[in-house]
Amino acid sequence: MATEIITTDDLREFKIELLDEIKKLLKIRADMGHKRYLKSPELMKILKVSSGTLQTMRINGSLPYTKIGGIIFYDPDEITNVMKENSIHNKF
């Protein structure tokens, strides 16, 4: 197995990438906090799922939503609750 040397530049680059990812996550969370309801495209981006997956979750009842006219809305608090309720804690 080859040994790879990590330089301070590598660590600096890793730190910058990590901070960028954390900033993205915080921005998504902040956006969710300011909006009372999310639309499907926003939730698809947050959950990183396709429109078909989102539709399947609505149909099987695993995702609460409100439909007004032809627009589907999701309550961020309810989505957070679903995520917590379905959290799996494996103990090794």
C-alpha positions in Angstrom: 0.0 0.0 0.0 1.4 3.3 -1.0 1.9 6.1 1.6 0.4 9.4 0.8 1.8 12.6 2.3 -0.7 15.3 3.3 0.6 18.8 3.1 -0.6 21.9 4.8 -2.0 23.1 1.5 -4.0 19.9 1.3 -5.4 20.5 4.8 -6.1 24.2 4.0 -8.0 23.1 0.8 -10.0 20.5 2.8 -10.9 23.1 5.4 -12.2 25.5 2.8 -14.3 22.7 1.1 -15.6 21.6 4.5 -16.6 25.2 5.5 -18.3 25.7 2.1 -20.4 22.6 2.7 -21.3 23.7 6.2 -22.3 27.1 4.9 -24.6 25.5 2.3 -26.3 23.4 5.0 -26.7 26.4 7.2 -28.2 28.5 4.3 -30.7 25.7 3.6 -31.7 25.5 7.2 -32.0 29.3 7.4 -34.2 29.4 4.3 -36.4 26.7 5.9 -36.7 28.8 9.0 -37.9 31.9 7.3 -40.5 30.3 5.0 -43.7 29.0 6.5 -44.2 26.5 3.7 -42.0 24.9 1.0 -43.0 23.9 -2.5 -42.0 20.6 -4.1 -38.9 21.9 -6.0 -37.5 23.4 -2.8 -38.1 20.2 -0.8 -36.6 18.0 -3.6 -33.4 20.1 -3.4 -33.3 19.9 0.4 -33.9 16.1 0.6 -32.0 15.5 -2.6 -34.7 13.3 -4.1 -36.5 13.3 -7.5 -40.0 14.4 -8.2 -41.0 10.8 -8.5 -39.6 9.9 -5.1 -41.4 12.9 -3.6 -44.7 11.8 -5.2 -44.2 8.3 -3.9 -43.7 9.6 -0.4 -46.9 11.6 -0.6 -48.9 8.7 -2.0 -47.7 6.2 0.7 -48.4 8.7 3.4 -44.8 9.1 4.7 -44.7 12.8 3.8 -47.4 15.2 5.1 -48.5 17.9 2.6 -51.3 20.4 1.8 -52.7 20.8 -1.6 -54.3 24.1 -2.6 -55.5 24.2 -6.1 -52.7 22.5 -8.1 -49.9 23.6 -5.7 -48.5 21.3 -3.1 -47.1 22.8 0.1 -45.0 21.2 2.8 -44.6 22.5 6.4 -40.9 22.5 7.3 -41.7 21.7 10.9 -43.7 18.6 9.9 -40.9 17.5 7.5 -38.4 17.8 10.4 -40.7 15.8 12.6 -40.9 13.0 10.0 -37.1 13.0 9.7 -36.8 12.6 13.5 -39.5 10.0 13.8 -37.8 7.9 11.1 -34.3 8.3 12.5 -32.5 5.0 12.9 -29.9 4.5 15.7 -27.9 1.4 15.1 -25.9 0.2 18.0 -22.8 -1.9 17.3 
